[in-house]
Amino acid sequence: MTGGFDFLVEGSYQVKGVVLAGGLGSRLRPLTSVTNKHLLPVYDQPMIYYPIQTLVNAGITDIMIVTGGNSAGDFLKLLGNGKAFGLKHLNYTYQEGEGGIAAALSLVEHFAGDEAICVVLGDNIIQGNIRAAADAYRQQERGAKILLKSVPDPQRFGVPQLDGKRVVQIEEKPREPKSEYAVIGIYMYDARVFEIIRTLKPSGRGELEITDVNNAYIERGEMTWDKLEGWWSDAGTFESLLHASNLVAETGANNQHTESAAEAGANG
């Protein structure tokens, strides 16, 4: 974790943080047979530390963690009230089973109230920080923002079609990607996101998809995007968990500054 941030841009738009750390972690069995995926180590820290620090470095200190499974109580043992991260409030809620990212997000509606939220998937780890993007979103004052990263294999991810600064649409794991970018697991939404989630229908895999949420904002003309500097990795498979650990060991994570030489790092 890296501290030492000065937050000069607060704006009139308050943003709360959400870390989605539920799911069953089936791709990491047998490790996840005895614990939640987000409690596994990534180099020298539990995985859950990284997304929390990402939010803290963006000036967000009121956070809710959505967890699930048999090890939910261990988050409280590990994190307590969040004082070690300098949080004002650390809240917890429980997701039963799996229903997709958007379904997990729906559980934080009462926490969010009328305020905006920055959502980080619990297995997403970044070399740098999202402070500039968060400050820009505070000034935006409505709608949504996504973060994009150039990757060698965009067909594995949600891929945006761009027209200058405008997002035309996002396609989930397209065979023929319309750009070289992946939509990473960090999203910023205003309070209307919960209205959108209530209109969603399950996808072919039976889940409420975050791509459908993002496309709803695009259709309203209320989606902006920024590019992420430095490497990005998830840690949802054995290969990407090892890769993320090696990247963190080499450069650290959640740094105030990133070295362009490390840009080759990559995605998980």
N, C-alpha and C positions, 0 to 999 in steps of 0.2 A: 504494500500500500504506500502511496505517496501523498504527503500532505503539502502544506505551504502554499495554498491557493488564496489569492485575494479576489473577492467577488465584487467588482465595481459596477456591474450592470444587474440590477434587480428588476427594474421596470415595475409596472403596476400589476403584472400578471404573475400570480403565485403558482408554483408548480410543485406538486407532490410526487414522490417516487414510488414505483411498484417494481418488485422483483418477483418474477414468476418462477417458482422452484417446486412445482408439483410434478405430476407424472410418475410413471413407474420405473423409468430408466431401464427398460427391458434390453436395450442394446449393450448395457454394461453389466449384465448378469455374468457370473454369480456375485460380483461385488455389490450390486444393488439388491441382492436377496437379503442382506442384513442391514442396509442403511439407505438413506436417500442419496441419489446421485450427487446432489448439490453439496453434500457433506464430504465427498471424496476429496483427497488432496490434489491440488494443481501446484506442482513444485513444492513450496514450503508453506502453503496456506490452504484452508478449506475453500472449495470452489465458490461458495456463497459469498466469501469476503470480497471477491473481485467486482461483481455487479453492484454491491453496496458501495464500494469505494468509487466506482464510476459515477454514481449518483451524488455522493458527497462532493466529489471534485467538480461537479456541475452546480454546486451551491444548493443542493436539495438535501434537507435534513429531517423531513417528515416522511417516513417510508413505511410501506406495508409489504410484507412477504406473504405470498400465496404458496402454501406447501401442501403436502398430502402424503399418503402412504402410511406405513407402520412406524416411521421414525420421525414424525412431525414434532414430537416433544423435544427431540434432540436439538432443534433449532433454538429453542428457548434456552436450553442448557448452554449452548455455544455462544449465543449472541446476547442473551439477557435483554436489557432495555436499550441496547445500542450505544451506551455511553462511551465505549472504547472507540467508536467511530465518530464521536462528537455529534450524535444525532439528538434532535429535540424529542422526537417520538419514534419508536419502532413498534409497529403493529403486526399482528399475525392473523391470517385466516386460513381455513382448511378447504381443500378441494377434494371431493369424493370422486375417485376414479379418474378417468381421462375424458376430456371433451373438446380438446383443442385450445389453442392460445386464447382465442376470443372468449371461450366459455370461462376460462380461468380469470380473465380480465373482468368479466361481469361481476365477480365476487367482491370487487373493491369499490363498487358504486357508492356505498354509504361512506366509505373512507374518503373518497374523492370529493363528495359533495358537489359544489358548483365550481371547483377549481380544476385546473389542468393537471395532467399526469405525464410523467416520463416513465415508460415501461422498459425494463431490461429483462431479457430472458436470462435465467439463472446460470446457464452454461456458456454465456457469451463473455469473452475476455478480450480486452483491447490493450494495445501498447500505450496509447496516449490518453486523451481525454475528450469529452464532448462539451466542454465549457462554452466554446464559441457557438456551437449549435444550440445549446440550451439558452444562452443569452439572446440569440437571434429569435428563438421561439417565444421568449418572454415579450419581445417587442412585437412579434406577429399578432399576439393577443387573440387569435381564434384559429380554428382549423387544426391541421395536423402537420407533422414533419417526420420524414424518414431519413435514415442515414444509409449511404451507399458506399460500397467498396468494390473496386475493380478486382476481378478474380479470373483465374484461368479456366474455370469450369462453371460458368453461371447457370448452366442447365440444372445444376443441383439445388438451386435456390429460387426464391421469388425474384424475378427479373423485371426492372422497369423499362418501359419504352419512353424515351425522352425526346422532347422537342425544345431545345434550348434549356431554359430553366423550368419548363413545364413538364410535369409527369403526365403522359398520355394514358397509360394504364400499367398495371403490374400483372405479369403472368407467373403462375406458380409452376416451377420446374418445367419450362418449355423445352421442347425438342430443338427448336431453332430460336435461340435467344435473340431479342431485338436490341440488346446492348451488352457490354462487357461487365455490367455491374450486378452485384447481388444486393438485395435489401437485407441489411443485417438486423439482428434481434434487439434493436433499440428504437422505440417509437415514442412520439409525443402527440398527445391528443387533448382536445378540449373536452368539456364535460358532456358534450353531445354524443361522445363515442358510445355511451351506454344505450342511447336511443337507437343507434345504428345496430348494435349487437342484438337488440331485441327483434330486429327485422330479418336477421340472418336465418338461413336454412342450412342444415348440415350438408357437408360436401359428400362426395362419393365414398370417402373413408369414415363418414359418420361424425365429423368434427365441425365445429364453427371455426372458420378459417380467418386468420388475421389479414390475409391478402384481400378478402372480401371487405373487411373494414376499411383498409387503405383505399381500395377502389371506390368505395362510397364517398370518401372525402375527395378523391380525384374528380368524380362526377360532379361534385359541388363546386369544383374549382378552388378548393381550400387545402391543397396539399403542396408543401414545399419540401425541398431536399437539400442536404449537404453531403459532401464527400468526407469520409473518415480518413484521417491521416494515421500513418503507422499500421502495424499489422492488426489483424482481427482473427480470432479463432473461436470456434465453439469447442465443447469438450464432451460431446454426447456419444462418442464411440471410443473404443480402446485406442485406435490410431490417432484420433483428434485429441484425446486426453493426453497421450504421450507428447504429441506435437505441441499442444498448448503449454505443457510443463517445460519442455525444452525452450520454447520461446521466452517464457517468463524467466527461466534461469539465465538466458543470454542477455536480455535487455531490461527485465523488469516489466511490470504492467502498471497501468493507470499513472503514467508519467506526465509531468507537466509539459515536457518537451519531448519530441520524438526525433530520432535521427533518420534522415532520408535513406541512409544506407540500409536500414532495417526494413524498408518498405517491402523488400522481397519476402518477408516473413510469411504470411499467408492466411488462408481461411482453413477452417476445419472441415 
